[in-house]
Structure formats: structure tokens, C-alpha cells
Amino acid sequence: MSGHVEPGLDTEWLAERARADPIRHAWAVWDLLKFPHLTSFSTLREGGRPSAYLLSWHGAAPTTVVHWVGEAVDARPLMEALPARPMIAVVPLDHADEVVRRYAPAQASVVRLMALDVGVPVAPPVEGRARRLVAADGPALQGLARTWVDPISRGYAHADPALEPVFGAFHLGRLASVARVQVALPSVWLIGGVLTLPEFRGLGLSSDVMRLTVHAAVAAGARPALYVQESNDVARRIYDRLGFALIERRGWVDAT
């Protein structure tokens, strides 16, 4: 089946697909709603119908962050439409090696898309250890980003808990563990930025923050979901204990 790539995205088709598969299409729905000025799309059409698309996020300039979503009979046109480096791409696992080859030098790893099974009970966090952060906690978030500099913590350097759901746990008067809701749709919350400072690990703070975040999602009527590096055994154990189940394994390609 021959196909070609067009700029943009058929929003009616996206709405139809998102109703059937809200988790995989959550980023596209959210970015179109909240950040259309920072987002672009390339759609693969096969047999006259959309089959897959690239969502390109330009809010982390100069690096473009790309999500490849959908199933293509012939993936080559979409492969050719990937942006120039510096780029981070989340792609179907069976295409990750080809993306690495095209962008060499590049590194690939495996990430798991996971979601909490509907109806799975989640124990509440330890009372008093975790809470939703407020505007006054902004300096603490920025201090955390300065204290432990890595790709996850950098996202908190300009985070505003007055505008987005961010949850945290404090220990010895310090903000020690955090998680944020990166996508907050009525049916899906995508959780990310889960981080505990090294000196506070092993105290169960991440579990408390995640339990609180999950309870907030369920209370809002949304299914909690997240991405986790497959090699991160500690995080995976936490999510497994909470009841998160595997949706899909994907390739994470770093061509920065």
C-alpha cells in the first residue's frame, strides 16, 4: 500500500482514535488543546486514510521531542519525515534500530507505557508526608532542580504548581520527592517527572507521592498512565506494586 506524508493532522480522525485509545493519543489531544503554538504534526496517509503521525514538540528548543503514534503498513515515508537532530524520539520498538542508524551517533533504550488497571485499589499515602504543591512551593521546586541536575529535574526549574498538578513529599523540612501531571485530560492523566533526591531514597517517599497522584487522578475520573525506562528497576517495582500494567513497549531514541 503506497502512502505519503502530509503536514498537519486530521482532528476528526484523531478524536475518533482517541475515543478508542485515549492513552496512546493523549499527548496529541493535550498539545492541540494547550500548546498548538509549540506543536506540529506530520500525518502518514495510506489508502486514502491516516494511519500514523509524528507529533513534534518544539517547547524544548533546540531539541525537538517527537512521538510516533499509529501503525504504518509502510513506515518509510514517516521515517523520512522525522526532524533533523537534535531530536529525542519515542517510536515503535521495531523501528528504533533504523532511527538510530539514520541518526548515528544516537542512543536507544526501551520505555514502557503503563497504566493503572481500572478498579485496582491503591493504598493511601502515609498521612502528612505528601501533598499537592501550591504556588508558594515554587521556590522549593526550583531549588530541587538546582540541587540535583538531570533531565528530569530540569523540568522543574520553571514549573508553576499553581498552573499544573504537582505533588511532593517533604522530609527534614526539604522537598525530597516529586511527581507532576504532564497531561490532565478528563479520561487520562499522564504522570511524569517522578524524582526523589538521592539522599532521601529508600524512605518510601516516591511511593507516597505516586499514591497521592494516583488518588487525585481517580478522583478526577481519569485513568493514571506513565512512561518508565525499562531499565529502571526501582521505579518499575513501585509502579508494579501500585497496580500499573504494561500497555506497550516503545523505543526511546536520543539523537541530541
PyMOL commands that set and color helices and strands:
alter all, ss='L'
color gray80, all
select helices_A, chain A and resi 11-20+26-34+36-38+76-80+93-103+135-147+151-154+198-200+205-219+233-242
alter helices_A, ss='H'
color red, helices_A
select strands_A, chain A and resi 3-7+39-46+49-57+64-70+87-92+107-116+130-132+166-171+174-184+188-196+223-229+244-255
alter strands_A, ss='S'
color yellow, strands_A
deselect
rebuild
show_as cartoon
